[in-house]
Amino acid sequence: MPDITLNGETKNITVETIADLIKELDIRFKYILVEHNGEPVERKNYSTTKIVDGDKLEIAQPMSGG
């Protein structure tokens, strides 16, 4: 089970891909931004992008405002 950094916090996970992580975290927003080790990940690649020990992920929901 890898230890990752998710949004600045260390987390132990049991999933293998970004898609699995989003499902495990119960993220239901239609639009989210995902960075994997500092690189943006396209939605179409969530299910093929593997998560390994030591990875750093940022998951955010874009916001609009003024």
Sequence and secondary structure as in RCSB ss.txt:
>XXXX:A:sequence
MPDITLNGETKNITVETIADLIKELDIRFKYILVEHNGEPVERKNYSTTKIVDGDKLEIAQPMSGG
>XXXX:A:secstr
  EEEETTEEEE   SBHHHHHHHTT   SS EEEETTEE  GGGTTT B  TT EEEEE      
